[in-house]
Amino acid sequence: GDEEQIVASVRVFVRRIGLANGDGRSCLVGGIGEVCTHDDHRRRGLSKWLLQDAIAIMKEYVHTSKQQQQQQLCMQYSLLHAAPAFFPVYQKSGGYQGTTTKWSVVNVTRNDSWSLPSGDTTDAQANGGVGLQIRPAKFPTDTLRLSALHKLYSEDRFVGCIIRSQSYWNDYLSKELEGSLWVLVDSERRTGEDGDGAIVGWWSFRPRGDRYQLREFGVDQQQSKARTVLTHAAQHMLKCNNMTDGVLALPTVVLDDAFLADASETNEAGIDLSSRVSEDDLGWMYTTLQEDCEMSIHDYLGDGKHHLIWPADSF
């Protein structure tokens, strides 16, 4: 009949990303996602046409920033995540170029000397602190604290990291990570927003094939250590899933934060560093949208800086 039917789609996600340039500066970007074509209409170039239309729209997009005195902001870059087979398609259709996010895979073994029941105080001698507890994240109660700590641990450090507003935490992440986001709190440091103790770390895992992927993580580096939080995260994940051992996939920078300075006494976390294998993610691709943009996203990745978009922020 004459009824219209949607046969292909491309969605643009308006986001801000950090540039890790030392001054907290970020930029507006357009993320490409939900690219799909009906089986009966493939191999006609429909997604290519839609992508090129999306790029044209993103180039003209203007956002009026309330935080920056009504300044009008243009999208500087577009980004997407693609499987290797589609790299040439996006390179040719939109000028997208790949970047490398360093990931590692390690074996982890349950350490029964760690007592990690949800909501109960963990063993103070084992974890090196007093009164540490694990509980599910609570929204909007935890939003202010998580937002501030995420800025320090990730947004200011990693190129490409999605900048999260409080509404993004409350409206999107709280649902995306529902039931899997855990926080480590210090019950001896009570604050206004954390009535049961100050949050010193948080994490979320998800099963991906034969492993568990760390899709969200952060540490209050002033009050705790990455090793302490990662240890609780790994052991808690094993216990919650009734596993004696498993395989973890996590950003290499997190593993380095925890163990690079001192690789000794790693048995507490149950993480076998000798099993470490690099499995870098090459799928994040960027293209520059504005002709007057002097730097590509790859220009920000010098001087040992890391590219990282947390899987929790994928689109």
Sequence and secondary structure as in RCSB ss.txt:
>XXXX:A:sequence
GDEEQIVASVRVFVRRIGLANGDGRSCLVGGIGEVCTHDDHRRRGLSKWLLQDAIAIMKEYVHTSKQQQQQQLCM
QYSLLHAAPAFFPVYQKSGGYQGTTTKWSVVNVTRNDSWSLPSGDTTDAQANGGVGLQIRPAKFPTDTLRLSALH
KLYSEDRFVGCIIRSQSYWNDYLSKELEGSLWVLVDSERRTGEDGDGAIVGWWSFRPRGDRYQLREFGVDQQQSK
ARTVLTHAAQHMLKCNNMTDGVLALPTVVLDDAFLADASETNEAGIDLSSRVSEDDLGWMYTTLQEDCEMSIHDY
LGDGKHHLIWPADSF
>XXXX:A:secstr
       EEEEEEEEEEE  SSS  EEEEEEEEEEEE GGG SSSHHHHHHHHHHHHHHH EEEETTTTTEEEE 
 EEEEE  GGGHHHHHHHH  EE  B EEEEEEE  TT    TTSB  HHHHTSSSEEEEE  TTTTHHHHHHHH
IIIIITTEET B   HHHIIIIIHHHTTTTEEEEEETTS  SS TT EEEEEEEEEEETTEEEEEEEEE TTTS 
HHHHHHHHHHHHHHHTT SEEEEEEEHHHHHHHHTS  SSGGGTTEEEEEEEE  B  EEEEE  TT    GGGG
G TT EE   GGG  
